[in-house]
Amino acid sequence: MFATNDQMALGAMEAIAARNLTGKIVLVGFDATREAVRAVLDGRLSAVMAQYPETIGKRSIEEAIKAARGQPVEKRIDVGTALVTRENANSFLR
């Protein structure tokens, strides 16, 4: 099951736990909030996708400045994501 944000994933996690199905359903969230990353470490969520809001903000400002100066801007900017699993979750709690 894929949830488009961590809050929905955490709600699904509770419903799955209420049915004693934890570990039997792959559940992935999106945003990598602290609560969701901790749930990954605990094995209650399978994984979460992390975005890079600082990079998104920085690139947005850079492109806005270019646009204001009449310079060409990129139509699509991919700043990437990362899959957060038990193996790398601690690095996302810093």
BELWORA-V553053 format. One record per pair of residues at least 4 apart in sequence whose C-alpha atoms are under 7 Angstrom apart, sorted by sequence separation. I is the first residue (numbers start at 1). GAP is how many residues later the second one is. D is the distance in whole Angstrom. If there is no record, write none. Layout:
I&GAP&D  I&GAP&D
This chain:
5&4&6  6&4&6  7&4&6  8&4&6  9&4&6  10&4&6  11&4&6  12&4&6  13&4&6  14&4&6  15&4&7  16&4&6  17&4&6  21&4&7  32&4&6  33&4&6  34&4&6  35&4&6  36&4&6  37&4&6  38&4&6  39&4&6  40&4&6  52&4&6  53&4&6  54&4&6  55&4&6  56&4&6  57&4&6  58&4&6  59&4&6  60&4&6  61&4&6  62&4&6  63&4&6  64&4&6  65&4&6  66&4&6  67&4&5  84&4&6  85&4&6  89&4&7  3&5&6  16&5&5  17&5&5  32&5&6  39&5&5  40&5&5  66&5&5  67&5&7  84&5&6  3&6&5  16&6&6  39&6&5  40&6&6  66&6&7  67&6&6  40&7&6  66&7&6  63&10&6  32&16&6  28&17&6  31&17&7  32&17&6  27&18&6  28&18&6  29&18&7  30&18&5  31&18&6  32&18&5  9&19&7  27&19&5  28&19&5  29&19&4  30&19&5  31&19&5  9&20&5  26&20&6  27&20&7  28&20&5  29&20&6  30&20&6  31&20&6  22&22&6  6&23&5  56&23&7  5&24&6  6&24&5  55&24&7  1&25&6  2&25&6  3&25&6  4&25&6  5&25&4  6&25&6  1&26&5  2&26&5  3&26&5  4&26&6  5&26&6  6&26&7  10&26&7  1&27&6  2&27&6  3&27&7  6&27&7  51&29&7  52&29&7  6&30&6  51&30&5  13&31&7  50&31&5  51&31&7  13&32&7  49&32&7  50&32&5  49&33&6  50&33&6  49&34&5  50&34&7  48&35&6  49&35&6  47&36&7  48&36&5  47&37&5  47&38&5  46&39&7  40&45&6  41&45&5  40&46&6  41&48&7  37&52&6  34&59&6
